[in-house]
Amino acid sequence: MKTKEQSSTSKEVPKIKTGLLDKYEKEPVKEVTKEKTLSTKKERTDAPQSSIETTKFKLIFAPPPAYPRRAQERGREGSATVEFTILTSGQVVNVRLLKESPEGWGFGRAAIKAAKGLRYTPSTKNGVAVVTDQVNRAYKFTISN
């Protein structure tokens, strides 16, 4: 049985730290809560700021949007902004129109159709692909001479 003096000696502190190091080195961390991260920082001053590695999605293919025929014939320029979800496969789903200017000229429809063809390298957390919601992309339609 240990006394209070023995449990607070500096000889036992390295044993606790070694146990934590062994645990983190042997077991992959799937999810780290805020409490664990904070307590780990207090006990290990050499610990990294966050043990969750994340990477952001990257665009790998973007088909050009088709210029709306009526707008092109009449020399109208415009823009549209869409929002969508990127799946773990990099495919785009749940595309919806956020803004179209000017309305009624087909810029929103053309932007939605183009966005459905986008392909991404998905975002990752600890090396595992994750779904990314509420991604926005703006399209500008201009006529060049």
C-alpha positions as CSV (number, residue, x, y, z in Angstrom):
1,M,0.0,0.0,0.0
2,K,1.3,3.5,-0.9
3,T,1.3,6.4,1.4
4,K,0.4,10.0,0.3
5,E,4.1,10.8,0.3
6,Q,5.0,7.9,-2.0
7,S,2.2,8.6,-4.5
8,S,3.2,12.3,-4.9
9,T,7.0,11.6,-5.4
10,S,8.5,12.4,-8.7
11,K,9.6,8.8,-9.2
12,E,6.0,7.7,-10.0
13,V,5.2,10.6,-12.4
14,P,7.4,9.2,-15.2
15,K,5.6,5.8,-14.9
16,I,2.3,7.6,-15.6
17,K,3.7,9.5,-18.5
18,T,5.3,6.3,-19.9
19,G,1.9,4.6,-19.7
20,L,0.3,7.4,-21.7
21,L,3.0,7.3,-24.3
22,D,2.7,3.5,-24.7
23,K,-1.0,3.8,-25.0
24,Y,-0.9,6.4,-27.8
25,E,1.9,4.7,-29.6
26,K,0.3,1.3,-29.7
27,E,-3.4,2.1,-30.2
28,P,-4.6,4.2,-33.2
29,V,-6.7,7.2,-32.0
30,K,-10.1,7.1,-33.7
31,E,-11.7,10.1,-32.1
32,V,-10.2,12.5,-29.5
33,T,-12.6,14.4,-27.3
34,K,-11.8,17.9,-26.1
35,E,-11.3,16.7,-22.5
36,K,-8.7,14.1,-23.6
37,T,-6.8,16.6,-25.6
38,L,-6.7,19.1,-22.8
39,S,-5.6,16.5,-20.2
40,T,-3.0,15.2,-22.5
41,K,-1.5,18.7,-23.0
42,K,-1.2,19.1,-19.2
43,E,0.5,15.8,-18.7
44,R,2.7,15.8,-21.8
45,T,4.2,19.2,-22.7
46,D,5.8,17.7,-25.9
47,A,2.4,16.5,-27.2
48,P,1.2,17.9,-30.6
49,Q,-1.5,20.5,-30.5
50,S,-4.1,18.1,-31.9
51,S,-3.9,14.4,-32.6
52,I,-6.6,14.6,-35.3
53,E,-5.1,15.1,-38.7
54,T,-7.4,16.6,-41.3
55,T,-7.1,17.5,-44.9
56,K,-9.4,19.6,-47.0
57,F,-11.1,18.5,-50.2
58,K,-9.4,19.3,-53.5
59,L,-11.0,19.9,-56.9
60,I,-9.8,17.3,-59.4
61,F,-12.3,17.8,-62.3
62,A,-14.6,20.7,-63.1
63,P,-16.6,20.6,-66.3
64,P,-17.3,24.0,-67.8
65,P,-20.9,25.2,-67.5
66,A,-22.9,25.5,-70.7
67,Y,-23.8,29.1,-71.4
68,P,-27.6,29.4,-71.5
69,R,-28.6,29.7,-75.1
70,R,-31.2,32.5,-74.8
71,A,-28.8,34.6,-72.6
72,Q,-26.0,34.1,-75.1
73,E,-28.2,35.1,-78.1
74,R,-29.2,38.3,-76.3
75,G,-25.7,39.1,-75.0
76,R,-26.7,38.7,-71.3
77,E,-24.0,38.0,-68.7
78,G,-24.7,36.6,-65.2
79,S,-23.7,34.5,-62.3
80,A,-24.9,31.7,-60.0
81,T,-23.8,30.2,-56.7
82,V,-24.6,26.6,-55.8
83,E,-24.2,24.6,-52.6
84,F,-23.6,20.9,-52.4
85,T,-22.2,17.9,-50.5
86,I,-19.0,16.1,-51.3
87,L,-19.2,12.3,-50.6
88,T,-16.3,10.1,-49.5
89,S,-16.0,9.0,-53.1
90,G,-15.4,12.6,-54.2
91,Q,-18.8,12.7,-56.0
92,V,-21.0,15.8,-55.6
93,V,-24.6,15.4,-54.4
94,N,-27.5,17.5,-53.0
95,V,-26.8,20.4,-55.4
96,R,-29.0,23.4,-54.8
97,L,-29.1,26.9,-56.1
98,L,-28.3,29.6,-53.6
99,K,-28.2,32.7,-55.8
100,E,-28.7,33.6,-59.5
101,S,-28.3,36.9,-61.1
102,P,-30.2,37.9,-63.2
103,E,-33.0,35.5,-62.5
104,G,-34.8,33.7,-65.2
105,W,-32.0,33.6,-67.8
106,G,-30.9,29.9,-67.1
107,F,-27.7,30.7,-65.2
108,G,-28.8,28.8,-62.2
109,R,-29.8,25.7,-64.1
110,A,-26.5,25.7,-66.0
111,A,-24.6,26.0,-62.7
112,I,-26.5,23.2,-61.1
113,K,-25.8,20.9,-64.1
114,A,-22.1,21.8,-64.1
115,A,-21.8,21.3,-60.3
116,K,-23.2,17.8,-60.6
117,G,-20.2,16.9,-62.8
118,L,-17.6,18.2,-60.3
119,R,-15.2,15.6,-58.8
120,Y,-13.1,16.1,-55.7
121,T,-10.5,14.3,-53.6
122,P,-12.5,14.1,-50.4
123,S,-11.6,15.7,-47.0
124,T,-10.0,13.3,-44.5
125,K,-9.8,12.9,-40.8
126,N,-6.9,10.7,-39.5
127,G,-6.5,9.3,-43.0
128,V,-10.2,8.3,-43.4
129,A,-12.4,10.1,-46.1
130,V,-15.3,12.0,-44.7
131,V,-18.4,13.7,-46.1
132,T,-18.2,17.5,-46.5
133,D,-21.5,19.4,-46.3
134,Q,-22.4,23.0,-47.4
135,V,-19.7,23.5,-50.0
136,N,-20.3,26.6,-52.2
137,R,-19.1,27.3,-55.7
138,A,-19.7,30.4,-57.7
139,Y,-20.1,30.4,-61.5
140,K,-19.7,33.6,-63.6
141,F,-21.0,33.7,-67.1
142,T,-19.3,36.2,-69.4
143,I,-19.4,36.7,-73.2
144,S,-15.9,37.2,-74.7
145,N,-15.5,39.0,-78.0
